[in-house]
Amino acid sequence: MIRFRKLLPLAAVLVGAAILGAPTQAHATFQMRLTSSSAGVLLISDGGAGDTFNSMGPGVPDGVIVFSGTWGAYNIQVNTGDSKPVLGSAASPDVDLSYSVNRTKAGAAETLTIQVSDMDFTTSPEPLSMMYGGTNGPGTTSTNVDGTGLNNVNFNTGDASGTIGPKGPGAFSGTSSFTIPNNSGNPYSLTVGVTLSNNGSTGISSGDAELLVAVPAPAGLVLALTSIPVMGLGAWLRRRRVPTAA
């Protein structure tokens, strides 16, 4: 499922593809990885096997990965990753992960980690903002960990990272940040990941985690926030940040 604000850049990519044809240089570095404590690792490349969104034709990367199916104890109903060129750019990173997973049968405790990772980002040093919100099902906690690999290798988060959580059952939202170190003009990778730890209970967990260039709040927004009653601030933030559970 692609959030509404992504539809305009996605439409532009589709129109460009229709007019110009597939790009001569494939954007082949965007990947999704599912790691289950019971089923092991499933790796999906943009445009490759398991990616059901192929706007430019089978096998052609387009900046969007959509996977649905069963992995471990979970029925993965929605699992979407977005990156450049649909979302952000090499110089202005914006990587997003949306998911909805359903554990339909009670059983042993299980951990599921969902990650999306892209390479060849170029601007450093660069402050990045993390936003994570959603709803965890019964017996489920989740943690959002994002990071960078200055060696430009997917799923490496060891050079700088940020964490939101753990978040317990029910609705939640949170923010964090970290800064890409100076990489002397060399490209680097970014990874957005969520780990769901389930005690064996059934239920649906859904959420959205986004990593993007930090933008200072406009002065008008700051003034508006000061006029929002304290008791209503949490609800205001949830309406803006928390995705609707599938």
N, C-alpha and C positions, 0 to 999 in steps of 0.2 A: 504494500500500500504506500503510495507516494503522497506526502502532505501537500495541501493545496498550494502553498507558496513555492513549491518546486515545479509546478506544472508549467509556468511560463518559461523558465530556462530550458526545461525538457522539450517543450513545444518548439523552441527555437532550434534546438539540436536536430529534432526530427525534420523540420522544414529545410534546414541546411543539408541534411543527408539526402532528402528528396531531390534537391536542386543540384548538388555537387556530387552525389554518390558517396560511397564509403570513403573514409579518410585513407590516404596513401600510407600513413604511418599509424599502426594500431596502438591504441592506448591499452597495453596488455598487463599493466602492473597492479590494477585494482583487484583485491581478493577478499573473500569471506572465509572464515574458518570457524567450524563448530567443533567443540571439544567436550565430549561427554565422559563422565567417570565410568559409564558402563559400556559405551559403544566406541570410544576412541575418537579419532580425528577425521573430520570431513572437510576437505578443502575445495572451494568453488572459485574459479576465476571468472572475471567479467567476460561474458560472451561464451564461456565454456560450458561443459556438462554440468547440469544442475541449475544453471541460470535461466529462468523462464522468461526474463524480459530481454528481448532482442530487437530493439527498435531499428537497428541498422542491418538486420539479417543474422542468421545463425552463425556463431563463431566470431562475430565482430564486436569488440568492446564498445560500450556506449556510456560508461560512467555510472550505470545502475546495475545492481545485482539483486535479483529476487529469487528466493528459494522457499519452497514449502514442501513438507513431507514429514516423515518420522525419523527422529534420531534419538537413540537411547529410549528413555521412558516418555519422551515428549512428542506430541503431535504439534509440529511447528506450522501454525496457520498463516502467519505473516512474518516475513523476515526480509527486510529490504535495506540495502546499503547504497548510499549515494555519495559521489565524489566528483571531481572534475571530469569532463567539462560541464556536466549538468549542474553541479553545485560547486561554487568556488572556482579557483584557478590555481596554477602552480605558485603564483606570487601572493595569492590571497586564499589560504586554505579554508575549506568548509567540508567536513566529513560527517555524515549522519548515519545512524543505525536505528531502525524501527523494528520492533518485534512483537509477536503475540504467540505464546506457547501454552499448550494445554496438556496437563497431565491427567489422563482419563482413568487410570487404574492405580490404586494405592499399592505401595510396595516398599522396596528398600530406598533409603536416602540416596539422592543423586545430585551431582553438580553438573551444570551445563554452562559453558562459556561460549558466547557469540562475539566474534570480532570481525571488523572490516578494516582493511589496511591498504594504503595507497602510497606510491613512491613519487619521487621527482618534484617535491616542493622546494622552492628556491629562496624564499626570503628569510634571512636570519641576521641578528636575533629578532624574534617575533613573539609578542605576548599573545597567548591563546586563551579563550574562555571555554569552559565546559558547562553544559546544561544537561540535566538528566531528570526525567519525571515519568511517572507511570503508576501502575497498581500491581502489587504482588499478591498472588493467591495465598490460600491458607498454607502455613508451614513453610513459606518461601521467604528468603532474604536475598537481596541483590546488591551488587557493588559495581560501580562504573569506574574503570581504570583506563585512561587514555595516555598515550606517550609517543615519543619520537625516537627514531634510530638515525643517528647522524651518518651511519654507514649506508643509508639508503636501502635497507633491507626490510621487507614487509614483516610485520608483527614484532619488530624489535622496539621495546619501550624503555630500554635501559638508560638512555642518555638524559631524558627529562620526562617527568610524568606527573599526573594529578589524579586524585581519587575522590569520588563521591560515594558515601555509604560506609558501612552496609546499611541498607534500608529494609525494614521489616515488612510484615504483611500489611496490606491496605494501600491507600493512595499516598504518594510521596512526591517530593520534588527537591532539587538541590543544585547548587552551582559550585564551581571551583575554577582554578586557573593554573597555568604554568607557562614558562617562557622557553621557546626554542633557543638554545645557546648559539653563539656565533659559530657558524660552520664554514667560514672563509669562502663564501660563495658557492659551496658545494651543495648538491641536492640532498634531501633527507626524506625519510618516510614518516607517516603518521598512522597511528592505530587507535581506533575507538572500540572498546570492549565492555561487555556486561557479563558478569558471572552470577548465575542463579543457583542458590543452594536450597534444595528442597528436602524436607524430612520424610518424604514418602506420601504426603497428602495429595489429594487430587485438587484440581482447580486451574484457572487461567491466570497467567502473569503477562503483562504487556508493558511496553515502555518505549521511550525515545531518548537516545543519547546523541548529543551533537557537540562537535569540537570545531571552533571557528576563530577567526582573528578577533581579538578583543577590541571592541569599539566603545569609547567613553560615552556614558549616557548624556544625551543632549540636556542643556540647562532647563529647557521646558519640561522634560520628563522628570528631572529632579524636583522641580517646583511642584509638579503634579503629584509626585509621591508624597511630598510633605503634607498635602491636603487630604490624603487618603486616611481615614480613621485607622488606628493601629489594629483594632480587632478585625478590620476588613482587608488588611494587607495580604494575609496569607491566601485568602480566597481570590484576590485580584491576581496574585502571582500564579496560582494554580490554573486559573482560566487562561493565562497567557502561555504557560509552559507545559502543563501536563496533558499528554495526548489522551484521547478518548479510548477507553479499553475496548478491544474488539469483542 
